């Protein structure tokens, strides 16, 4: 049985790598960058993904009620360019060598925003997790809405309401059109234990938790909805303090 499970996980490994490379959208990256720059609350920012791959983030400053609008983009998948849309003749700040440089990368499921000052060259890094961003997407999308509703029902019905819906988002379109639903919990009975590779009892206990989660998440109802909406894969992640604990990849 352990060999079969390991083989199944090895088949899913490429899918998880695709998810890891795309799991934070530019709307998330832009909000995190502006939080780092301007110390604005992530939950007060309205973010919209634009067709050119950039994101627009708008917010109202609580001190005086003034509205601000910024755009963020990355031309190389690493560096972050920032455009302040409220000023005359704005430019993409951060893309010239003399600017303060900001970049991003994903590590262990977290979004890392790195800043290098233009004067001293000192580097700072801030870490963000999915639980820090608002639930659901900012653009209206029927697929997101039905998945958000489904995730809300799963969280309500699984394990005595000890799950909280964290986020719903599109992971990647090709080779599989994939979405992801994240849940957060602090309930120890839902978390997998370390030491499963050395201890058969721990391994078996973890597998019971994984199987129970997969049965509760990957239901015939979800598969029907996936077929109706032309979605190839939806993954349900259970996390604790931003660290992934259990995954249920559901293929139609």
C-alpha positions as CSV (number, residue, x, y, z in Angstrom):
1,X,0.0,0.0,0.0
2,X,2.8,2.4,0.8
3,X,4.4,1.8,-2.6
4,X,1.1,2.5,-4.3
5,X,0.6,5.7,-2.4
6,X,4.1,6.8,-3.2
7,X,3.6,6.1,-6.9
8,X,0.4,8.1,-6.9
9,X,2.1,11.0,-5.2
10,X,5.0,10.9,-7.7
11,X,2.5,11.3,-10.5
12,X,1.0,14.3,-8.8
13,X,4.4,16.0,-8.2
14,X,4.6,17.8,-11.6
15,X,1.1,19.2,-11.0
16,X,2.2,20.5,-7.6
17,X,5.2,22.1,-9.2
18,X,2.9,23.9,-11.7
19,X,0.8,25.1,-8.8
20,X,3.7,26.3,-6.8
21,X,5.0,28.5,-9.7
22,X,1.6,30.1,-10.2
23,X,-0.1,30.1,-6.8
24,X,0.3,33.8,-6.2
25,X,-1.3,36.0,-8.8
26,X,-0.1,39.5,-9.7
27,X,-3.0,40.9,-7.6
28,X,-1.4,39.2,-4.5
29,X,2.1,40.3,-5.4
30,X,1.0,43.9,-6.0
31,X,-0.9,44.1,-2.7
32,X,2.1,42.6,-0.8
33,X,4.5,45.0,-2.5
34,X,2.4,48.1,-1.6
35,X,2.0,46.7,1.9
36,X,5.7,46.6,2.2
37,X,6.2,50.0,0.6
38,X,3.4,52.0,2.2
39,X,2.3,49.9,5.2
40,X,-1.3,49.6,4.0
41,X,-3.6,46.9,5.2
42,X,-3.9,44.1,2.6
43,X,-7.6,43.7,3.2
44,X,-8.4,47.3,2.4
45,X,-6.9,47.1,-1.1
46,X,-9.0,46.4,-4.1
47,X,-7.0,44.5,-6.7
48,X,-7.9,43.7,-10.3
49,X,-6.0,41.5,-12.8
50,X,-5.6,43.2,-16.1
51,X,-5.4,41.6,-19.6
52,X,-1.8,42.6,-20.1
53,X,-0.7,40.6,-17.0
54,X,-0.3,43.6,-14.7
55,X,-2.5,44.3,-11.7
56,X,-4.2,47.4,-10.6
57,X,-4.5,48.0,-6.8
58,X,-6.7,50.8,-5.4
59,X,-7.3,51.9,-1.8
60,X,-8.5,54.8,0.2
61,X,-6.2,56.2,2.8
62,X,-8.0,56.1,6.2
63,X,-6.3,59.3,7.5
64,X,-7.8,61.7,5.0
65,X,-10.1,59.6,2.7
66,X,-7.8,60.2,-0.3
67,X,-8.0,57.5,-3.1
68,X,-4.9,56.0,-4.6
69,X,-4.3,53.8,-7.6
70,X,-1.2,51.8,-8.5
71,X,-0.3,49.2,-11.1
72,X,2.3,46.4,-10.7
73,X,3.9,44.2,-13.4
74,X,6.8,41.9,-13.8
75,X,8.6,41.7,-17.2
76,X,10.9,38.9,-16.2
77,X,8.9,36.9,-13.6
78,X,11.1,38.2,-10.8
79,X,11.4,42.0,-10.7
80,X,8.4,44.1,-9.7
81,X,7.7,47.4,-11.6
82,X,5.3,49.9,-9.9
83,X,3.3,52.6,-11.6
84,X,1.6,55.3,-9.5
85,X,-1.4,56.2,-11.6
86,X,-2.3,59.4,-9.7
87,X,0.7,61.4,-10.7
88,X,1.5,63.2,-14.0
89,X,3.6,61.3,-16.5
90,X,4.2,58.2,-14.3
91,X,6.9,55.7,-15.0
92,X,7.4,52.1,-14.0
93,X,9.4,52.7,-10.8
94,X,11.7,49.8,-9.9
95,X,12.7,48.9,-13.4
96,X,15.7,51.2,-13.7
97,X,19.1,50.4,-12.2
98,X,19.1,53.5,-10.0
99,X,15.7,52.7,-8.5
100,X,15.0,50.9,-5.2
101,X,14.6,47.3,-6.5
102,X,11.8,44.9,-5.5
103,X,11.5,41.3,-6.5
104,X,9.4,38.3,-5.6
105,X,9.7,34.5,-5.3
106,X,7.8,31.6,-3.9
107,X,9.3,29.5,-1.1
108,X,7.5,26.7,0.8
109,X,4.2,28.0,-0.3
110,X,4.9,31.6,0.9
111,X,5.3,34.8,-1.1
112,X,8.6,36.5,-0.5
113,X,9.0,40.2,-1.4
114,X,12.6,41.3,-1.4
115,X,13.7,45.0,-1.3
116,X,17.1,46.3,-2.1
117,X,17.6,50.0,-1.2
118,X,19.1,52.3,-3.9
119,X,21.4,54.2,-1.5
120,X,23.1,51.6,0.7
121,X,22.2,48.4,-1.2
122,X,20.8,46.9,2.0
123,X,18.3,44.0,1.4
124,X,15.1,43.3,3.3
125,X,12.7,40.5,2.8
126,X,9.0,40.2,3.9
127,X,7.1,36.9,3.9
128,X,3.4,36.6,3.1
129,X,1.1,33.6,3.2
130,X,-2.3,32.9,1.5
131,X,-4.2,33.4,4.8
132,X,-3.2,37.1,4.7
133,X,-5.0,37.9,1.5
134,X,-8.8,38.3,1.2
135,X,-10.9,35.3,0.4
136,X,-11.7,34.8,-3.2
137,X,-10.7,36.8,-6.3
138,X,-11.4,40.5,-6.9
139,X,-12.7,40.1,-10.4
140,X,-16.1,38.6,-10.9
141,X,-15.8,35.1,-12.3
142,X,-18.5,32.4,-12.1
143,X,-16.0,29.6,-11.7
144,X,-14.5,31.3,-8.6
145,X,-18.0,31.9,-7.2
146,X,-19.1,28.3,-7.5
147,X,-15.8,27.0,-6.1
148,X,-16.1,29.5,-3.2
149,X,-19.6,28.3,-2.4
150,X,-18.5,24.7,-2.6
151,X,-15.5,25.4,-0.3
152,X,-17.8,27.1,2.2
153,X,-20.0,24.0,2.3
154,X,-17.0,21.7,2.7
155,X,-15.6,23.8,5.6
156,X,-19.0,23.8,7.3
157,X,-19.5,20.0,7.0
158,X,-16.0,18.6,7.5
159,X,-14.7,17.6,11.0
160,X,-17.1,19.6,13.1
161,X,-16.6,23.0,11.4
162,X,-12.9,23.1,12.3
163,X,-11.9,24.3,8.8
164,X,-12.0,27.9,7.6
165,X,-12.1,28.8,3.9
166,X,-9.0,30.8,3.2
167,X,-8.8,31.4,-0.5
168,X,-10.0,30.3,-4.0
169,X,-7.9,30.9,-7.1
170,X,-7.0,29.8,-10.6
171,X,-3.6,28.0,-10.7
172,X,-2.9,27.4,-14.4
173,X,-4.6,26.8,-17.7
174,X,-2.3,24.4,-19.5
175,X,-1.6,21.5,-19.5
176,X,-4.5,21.2,-17.1
177,X,-7.0,23.9,-16.3
178,X,-6.6,23.9,-12.6
179,X,-8.0,25.7,-9.6
180,X,-7.2,25.6,-5.9
181,X,-9.2,26.0,-2.7
182,X,-7.3,26.7,0.5
183,X,-8.5,26.0,4.0
184,X,-7.0,26.9,7.3
185,X,-7.2,25.0,10.6
186,X,-5.5,24.9,14.0
187,X,-7.2,21.6,15.1
188,X,-4.5,19.1,15.9
189,X,-6.6,16.2,14.9
190,X,-6.7,17.4,11.3
191,X,-2.9,18.0,11.0
192,X,-0.5,15.3,9.8
193,X,2.2,14.3,12.2
194,X,5.9,14.2,11.5
195,X,7.9,11.0,11.6
196,X,5.7,9.0,9.2
197,X,8.7,7.8,7.2
198,X,10.2,6.1,10.3
199,X,7.1,5.1,12.2
200,X,4.5,2.9,10.6
201,X,1.8,3.9,13.2
202,X,2.3,7.6,12.5
203,X,2.3,6.9,8.7
204,X,-1.0,4.9,9.0
205,X,-2.6,7.6,11.1
206,X,-1.6,10.3,8.6
207,X,-3.0,8.2,5.7
208,X,-6.3,7.9,7.5
209,X,-6.5,11.7,7.8
210,X,-5.5,12.2,4.1
211,X,-8.1,9.6,2.9
212,X,-10.8,11.2,5.0
213,X,-10.0,14.6,3.6
214,X,-9.9,13.4,0.0
215,X,-13.3,11.7,0.4
216,X,-14.8,14.8,1.9
217,X,-13.3,17.2,-0.7
218,X,-13.3,15.2,-4.0
219,X,-17.0,14.4,-4.1
220,X,-19.2,13.4,-7.1
221,X,-20.8,16.8,-6.8
222,X,-17.5,18.6,-7.3
223,X,-16.6,16.4,-10.3
224,X,-20.0,17.2,-11.9
225,X,-19.4,20.9,-11.4
226,X,-15.9,20.5,-12.9
227,X,-17.3,18.8,-16.0
228,X,-19.9,21.5,-16.4
229,X,-17.3,24.3,-16.1
230,X,-14.6,22.6,-18.1
231,X,-12.2,22.4,-15.2
232,X,-9.6,19.6,-15.2
233,X,-8.4,19.7,-11.7
234,X,-9.4,21.3,-8.3
235,X,-7.0,20.8,-5.3
236,X,-8.1,21.2,-1.7
237,X,-5.3,22.3,0.6
238,X,-5.5,22.2,4.4
239,X,-2.9,24.5,6.0
240,X,-1.9,25.5,9.5
241,X,-0.5,29.0,9.9
242,X,0.2,29.1,6.2
243,X,2.1,25.8,6.0
244,X,0.5,23.1,3.8
245,X,-0.6,20.0,5.7
246,X,-2.9,17.9,3.5
247,X,-3.8,18.0,-0.2
248,X,-6.7,16.5,-2.0
249,X,-6.1,16.7,-5.8
250,X,-9.5,16.1,-7.5
251,X,-9.4,15.2,-11.2
252,X,-12.6,15.1,-13.2
